[in-house]
Amino acid sequence: MNKTNIIKLFRNKKKFKSKEIIFIKNYVCRAIIGYHSFEKTKPQELRFNVEILSKQKKVIDGNINSILNYEEIIDKINFFLKKKYNFLESFANDFICEIFKNKNVINIKIKVEKLNIIKNTESVGIEFFKIKSDYEKL
């Protein structure tokens, strides 16, 4: 499925009854990630934006297990960053695979940026759009 179709899935929420989008906007942290030798020794600043389309399930007020917890999503980001990846793409694939273990997740959009790493740019990075059914076929 191409990027345009995936974006339509996020925009056309009426197509999916009882769905919700959980998002993390501009989460910034420092981690060692990169291919070049200078990237392997000093943590660099990263920015994450994540949107997860999820099936709505019954929410029980006071029961954190009845929701898709955005703090858990941030914890998973931090967990995978401890592995010190060479490529943002490798990190994103592992992260997405982990998120899709939740049976209620339908699709994910993730954008990961390295901030101020290349002269004259604010950021460089990757953006992935993945649908669970397509991802399971990989």
C-alpha positions in Angstrom: 0.0 0.0 0.0 1.4 3.4 -0.9 1.8 6.5 1.3 -1.3 8.2 -0.1 -3.6 5.3 0.8 -2.2 5.1 4.3 -2.7 8.8 4.8 -6.4 8.3 3.7 -6.8 5.7 6.3 -5.8 8.2 9.0 -8.0 10.9 7.5 -11.1 8.8 6.8 -11.7 7.7 10.4 -15.5 7.3 9.6 -14.5 4.3 7.4 -13.5 2.5 10.7 -16.2 2.5 13.3 -15.1 3.1 16.9 -11.4 3.9 16.2 -9.0 6.3 17.9 -5.7 7.8 17.1 -3.1 7.9 19.9 -0.3 10.4 19.2 3.0 11.6 20.5 4.1 15.0 19.2 7.6 16.3 19.2 9.1 13.9 21.8 12.7 14.9 22.1 15.5 12.8 23.6 19.2 12.0 23.1 20.6 8.7 21.9 23.5 7.2 20.1 22.2 6.3 16.6 24.0 6.5 13.3 26.3 4.9 10.9 29.3 7.4 11.0 32.0 7.1 13.6 31.2 10.5 15.1 27.6 9.4 15.6 28.6 6.3 17.6 30.4 8.2 20.4 28.2 11.1 21.3 24.4 11.1 21.8 22.5 13.2 19.4 19.2 14.9 19.7 16.2 13.1 18.2 12.6 14.1 17.7 9.8 11.6 17.4 6.2 12.0 16.1 4.0 9.0 16.3 0.4 8.4 15.4 -1.2 5.0 16.0 -4.7 4.1 14.7 -6.3 1.7 17.1 -9.6 -0.2 17.4 -11.7 1.3 20.1 -12.2 -1.0 23.0 -14.2 -0.5 26.1 -12.5 2.1 28.3 -12.8 1.5 32.0 -12.0 4.7 33.8 -9.1 4.1 36.2 -7.9 0.9 34.4 -4.9 1.8 32.4 -5.0 -1.6 30.7 -8.2 -0.6 28.9 -6.4 2.1 26.8 -3.4 2.3 24.5 -1.0 4.1 26.9 1.1 6.8 25.3 3.6 6.6 28.2 4.2 2.9 27.2 4.8 4.0 23.6 7.5 6.5 24.8 9.0 3.8 27.0 9.2 1.5 23.9 11.0 4.3 22.0 13.5 4.6 24.8 13.9 0.8 25.2 14.8 0.4 21.5 17.2 3.4 21.5 19.3 1.6 24.0 20.3 -0.8 21.2 22.4 1.9 19.4 21.2 1.3 15.8 23.2 2.3 12.7 20.1 3.5 10.9 16.9 5.2 11.8 15.1 2.8 9.5 16.3 -0.2 11.6 15.1 1.4 14.8 11.7 2.3 13.2 11.2 -1.3 11.9 11.9 -2.8 15.4 9.6 -0.3 17.1 6.8 -0.8 14.6 7.0 -4.6 15.0 6.7 -4.2 18.7 3.7 -1.8 18.5 1.9 -4.2 16.2 2.0 -6.9 18.8 -0.9 -5.1 20.3 -3.9 -6.7 18.6 -5.9 -3.4 18.6 -3.3 -1.5 16.6 -4.4 -1.0 12.9 -1.7 1.2 11.5 1.2 3.5 12.5 2.8 6.6 11.3 6.2 7.4 12.7 8.6 10.3 11.9 12.1 10.3 13.4 14.4 13.2 13.0 18.0 13.9 13.9 18.2 17.5 15.0 21.0 19.9 14.0 23.2 17.0 12.7 23.8 18.4 9.2 24.9 21.9 8.6 22.2 24.3 7.4 19.3 21.9 8.3 17.0 21.9 11.2 16.6 18.1 10.9 16.9 15.1 8.7 15.2 11.8 9.2 12.6 9.2 8.1 8.9 8.9 8.1 7.2 5.5 7.9 3.5 4.7 7.3 2.7 1.0 8.0 -0.5 -0.9 8.0 -0.6 -4.0 10.3 -1.8 -6.3 7.6 0.9 -5.2 5.1 3.6 -5.3 7.7 2.8 -8.9 8.7 3.4 -10.0 5.1 7.0 -8.7 5.2 
